[in-house]
Amino acid sequence: MTNRLIARAAVAALFAGVLTGLTAPARALECPLPQPASQAGVIKETPGQIAELASVLNGADVTPQIPAIIDGLRKRYPSAGSAEIANYLITAYCPGVDKAAELSDAQKTARVDAFSKAVLGVLY
């Protein structure tokens, strides 16, 4: 398998994990958990930087901002793979959607799905 296929498989597994959590009876939306920054292959940003990104991502329509955000991450972390960047962005985006009380479970799912597809569209 090439690195690109491995990265796509990893992102697909991550996305499937988010969607699998949607079927759990206790919660409608299960967001991926941040990875410990001490692990190899993990984007190392402070909780403050992650919170700042999360606030940017939880705007009305962040789709136009995705290429610039990915470009910034690639500049700060040139060795980060596409799967790592996708995981990081989805992990930062999902909790804000999950907290949006005005959205139904279906709307939350649709927002995370649309965001994930937009991120993957830019990365791949």
C-alpha positions as CSV (number, residue, x, y, z in Angstrom):
1,M,0.0,0.0,0.0
2,T,1.3,3.4,-0.8
3,N,1.5,6.1,1.9
4,R,-1.4,7.9,0.2
5,L,-3.7,4.8,0.4
6,I,-2.7,4.2,4.0
7,A,-3.5,7.9,4.9
8,R,-6.9,7.6,3.1
9,A,-7.7,4.4,5.0
10,A,-6.8,6.1,8.3
11,V,-9.0,9.0,7.5
12,A,-11.8,6.8,6.4
13,A,-11.5,4.8,9.7
14,L,-11.5,8.0,11.7
15,F,-14.6,9.3,9.9
16,A,-16.3,5.9,10.3
17,G,-15.6,6.1,14.0
18,V,-17.3,9.4,14.2
19,L,-20.3,8.1,12.4
20,T,-20.4,4.8,14.3
21,G,-20.7,6.8,17.5
22,L,-23.9,8.3,16.1
23,T,-25.7,5.1,16.5
24,A,-25.0,4.8,20.2
25,P,-28.2,5.1,22.3
26,A,-26.7,7.3,25.0
27,R,-25.4,10.1,22.7
28,A,-26.2,11.1,19.2
29,L,-22.8,12.5,18.4
30,E,-19.5,11.0,19.5
31,C,-16.6,13.2,18.7
32,P,-13.0,11.9,18.4
33,L,-10.8,12.5,21.4
34,P,-7.7,14.6,21.2
35,Q,-4.5,12.5,21.0
36,P,-1.9,13.0,23.7
37,A,0.7,15.4,22.3
38,S,3.5,13.2,23.5
39,Q,2.7,10.6,20.8
40,A,4.6,10.5,17.6
41,G,2.6,11.6,14.6
42,V,0.4,14.0,16.6
43,I,0.2,17.7,15.9
44,K,1.5,19.3,19.0
45,E,-0.4,22.4,19.9
46,T,-1.3,23.8,23.3
47,P,-4.9,23.6,24.6
48,G,-5.1,27.3,24.0
49,Q,-4.2,27.0,20.4
50,I,-6.7,24.1,20.0
51,A,-9.4,26.2,21.6
52,E,-8.6,29.2,19.3
53,L,-8.8,26.9,16.3
54,A,-12.1,25.5,17.6
55,S,-13.6,29.0,17.9
56,V,-12.6,29.7,14.3
57,L,-14.0,26.4,13.1
58,N,-17.3,26.9,14.8
59,G,-18.3,29.9,12.7
60,A,-21.3,30.0,10.5
61,D,-19.7,28.6,7.4
62,V,-16.1,27.6,7.7
63,T,-15.8,25.7,4.4
64,P,-14.0,28.7,2.7
65,Q,-11.5,28.8,5.5
66,I,-10.4,25.2,5.3
67,P,-7.7,25.6,2.7
68,A,-6.0,28.4,4.6
69,I,-6.3,26.5,7.9
70,I,-4.7,23.4,6.3
71,D,-2.0,25.5,4.7
72,G,-1.2,27.0,8.1
73,L,-1.0,23.6,9.7
74,R,1.2,22.3,6.9
75,K,3.6,25.3,7.3
76,R,3.8,24.7,11.1
77,Y,4.0,20.9,10.8
78,P,5.6,20.1,7.4
79,S,6.0,16.4,8.3
80,A,2.3,16.0,9.3
81,G,0.4,13.7,7.1
82,S,-3.0,14.3,5.6
83,A,-4.7,11.8,8.0
84,E,-3.1,13.6,11.0
85,I,-4.3,16.9,9.8
86,A,-7.8,15.6,9.1
87,N,-8.0,14.0,12.6
88,Y,-6.8,17.2,14.2
89,L,-9.4,19.4,12.4
90,I,-12.3,17.1,13.0
91,T,-11.3,16.7,16.6
92,A,-11.3,20.5,17.0
93,Y,-14.5,21.0,15.1
94,C,-16.8,18.3,16.4
95,P,-17.2,19.4,20.1
96,G,-18.5,22.8,19.1
97,V,-21.2,21.3,16.9
98,D,-22.0,18.8,19.6
99,K,-22.7,21.7,22.1
100,A,-25.0,23.6,19.7
101,A,-28.3,23.2,21.5
102,E,-30.2,24.7,18.7
103,L,-29.3,21.9,16.3
104,S,-31.0,18.5,16.1
105,D,-29.0,15.3,16.2
106,A,-29.5,15.0,12.5
107,Q,-28.3,18.6,11.9
108,K,-25.2,17.9,14.0
109,T,-24.4,14.8,12.1
110,A,-24.9,16.7,8.8
111,R,-22.5,19.5,9.9
112,V,-19.8,17.2,11.0
113,D,-20.2,15.1,7.8
114,A,-20.1,18.2,5.6
115,F,-17.0,19.6,7.4
116,S,-15.2,16.2,7.2
117,K,-15.9,15.9,3.5
118,A,-14.7,19.5,2.9
119,V,-11.5,18.8,4.8
120,L,-10.9,15.5,2.9
121,G,-11.6,17.3,-0.4
122,V,-8.8,19.8,0.3
123,L,-6.4,17.2,1.6
124,Y,-6.9,14.6,-1.1
